[in-house]
């Protein structure tokens, strides 16, 4: 989220709420970044690596392609 200095002054409390939720807020003056509000260390919400995410997925039952082919055959008859 990016916001101008004047607007940041008027809604500072709501900006803190956003940062508390894990979002980053960039404050700009005349279009240039002058400050960045980030959550304290340890509160960042990181996504797992794609490798770890894929390793945690298990597929059970028939594959989707086989299910679709079987259902199409059954619809014909």
PyMOL commands that set and color helices and strands:
alter all, ss='L'
color gray80, all
select helices_A, chain A and resi 5-10+12-20+50-55+64-76
alter helices_A, ss='H'
color red, helices_A
select strands_A, chain A and resi 2-4+25-29+32-37
alter strands_A, ss='S'
color yellow, strands_A
deselect
rebuild
show_as cartoon
